[in-house]
Amino acid sequence: MRRNFLFGSKLRLFREWSKLIGFSKAVKLFFSAGNFLSFGSVLVILLETIFFATVLPGCQGLTFADETKGELKLVFAGENTTKAVVREFPDSNSFSLSIKSSTGTIIYNGRYGERPPDLELEAGSYDVNIYSRLFTTPEFDADCYSDSKTVVIQPGKVYLLSLACKQSNAGLRLSFTPEFKSRFANYKPEIVDTKGMIEYPYGETRFAYLNPGNISVRLKEILPVASTDTAEVISISNRVVTARDMLTINLQANPEDSTVSKSGIVIDTTANWTFEYIVVGGGGDGLTKESAFTVGQLAQNIGAKGVWVTGYIVGDLTSSRINFVAPFASVSNIAIATSPTIRDRTKCASVAIPTGTLRDLLNLNTNPANLGRKVYLKGTIVATYFGLTGFNSLTEAQF
């Protein structure tokens, strides 16, 4: 009887290792730990492992008829990827672990590395939470990894729970050109999320970690210590971030705009919107018609979807040239520029016009009077259309 019990324990241990590190590695680890079994025993382990993995895929653990409680075993599977940056994963033993029953009873609350080796639990539902740190308000060097699962323990069964911790907050890093720092020397950058605010000094290079949701970047005027004036606040960027986003925003001053009351976002998009280039002064952020991108901002915004752009209709185009004067042959495209008098193809952007109402409204073939008119368009910025940075998937247009 004792021998059978030891064999069953070793079998369960072997199956856990197999799930965590793979069968071949589990074999090496199993025998290196001094588990010397006969060939017949190894064959039985192999056959039973295959049986449980293939015949009973829905089973959460092994059944022991003589047990009245269930057992919870935890396996840590760290997840260190983000949308932009790969960093060393924290020591999982230092993570905080809590296990609570459905009735609110706390079964365990402490470090993951100090948890009991065997968690025998009464049958029922349990909430398991694990996190690398407490995170509330914006903070530097505070990437947070966490996981939360609910398990149902059944009598006589072992539940093997894999904890896959992923980054649960977002990171934002700002960089500034020398011109920007010189022009806004009397302002301090700030980042605000849904739970608080953090200052981002000009000399800072680290990521500030934020709560997922709405965030904003702004400049706040630095007033003399005894001043009772209200500090001027310049809004730079407002956007939504999700968990695991790692965003870098590069700020530069627009040399052609001497005011500080305007701001514009120029986005250099990767698949995950990782980097943003923001020019303060001139242009818009593309989020509304009133803050539409200019034609000059499109090249730095390739991939942006559902954004507004504004420009003047200067002609229609082919793959090699723009027709700046009537008659116009195309009904499927137009060219726009920052000024109605521009005649340089390299300073224009192409626009694909879909069939239907928008084509009837915009095309120069049937609407030659549109030439020179300022237009607002909503759609997707593409790298090339007829050889130019373009605008496609058009959904709205207004004069």
Phi, psi and omega in degrees: 000317180297320180295319179296322180294316178298320180297318180295322178296317180293323177298316179297318179298316180298318181294323176298313179298321180298318180293325186279315188238001180097155188295312186296317179292326179295323179299312180298315181294321183299313182283330177293340179274006176090016179273078183272110180243160178290164178302322180296321180294318178299318180297320178296317178300315181298314182294319180291324177298313178297321181298312181290330181283333185250316184280327184239061183294338183273354182284132181272355180181180179274148182262133176235112189294334185269008181259144178253345177246164173259167181233138178249123175243137184251134176237130184264122176237093184294147178235108187254009182274147170232183180281352183218330189229136174254125181234166178294133182285140181296164178293116184295334180295337180272355179294151176271131182238135174226139177233123184229138178284167181294342179271357179099358180288129179277117180274319179207140177211101183180198181286145179299320182289347181252011181293155176298143181296327179235123180252091177272122187235149172296149178303137180154189183258139182224141175261126180246123180233138178219141180207152183278334180198158170282131181226125181234295182254164181308142186201146174280153176050049186223043175295134187241132178243139183204165175206152180215128181218155173246130181238153176244115180269131178247149181301136174075013181235152175256124178256117178265111184255122178267123180263107181256092184277127176240160180297128185254355175241181182239156180242141179226130178235137179250144171228154188225137174285157178302323179297320180296313182296326179290315183291325183248039181297333181267019179232154175240130179289144177224147175239130184237132172241195186287346184245349182172193184224149175222137176282145179236090184301155181301331181272359183284143178232354184279165171282136168265130183265138191228161174282138177303146181129206181286132174228159177217148175245133183214163173248133180241129182297138177268116182260155174304154185304318185270003185289143176252006179289161175271126182294137176287139179238125179252118179282129182257309186209140172230129181201177179246132175244152178244166178305138178083355173294135173233102191250136174243127179244122179260122185255131176220153180269141178279113184293344182269357182235116183272355180273168177239008186271349181251150175218153180215146180252127172242119190252120172269100191269129161263185182300334184248018180052053188280323185238140175231135176250117186247126175256120179270119184103111178090142177077182181224190181256359176078358185281334179225167176299320182292336180244037184297149172296152170269166179301325181293344181269350189295320184298332179268007186234018186301129180102346180294131183248147176063033181249161180262145173223148178232148179186181180253137178286120184244355179163187169244177190212162170239185182291345184240342184206164173250135175270108183270349182230154178291158002281153180252131187265332188272141172249358187254356180204161172220164173246139179235157180212171182285345180220145179291348183261359181293134179230018178260117184303324184290345180260012182249164174236147181264149180228123175273128182255120180288158178294154178111211186300318182294321178294319179298328183280322194259328192297145182277343181298314180258352179230063183299339179290348177289344181301126180087356181278145175279134184227149174246127185235146177236129181176215184242134178274127182243156184295321182207137172212117188056038174081004180234157168304131190227179180233125185224179181050046184296132180242336180214153175207136178218142174266000000 
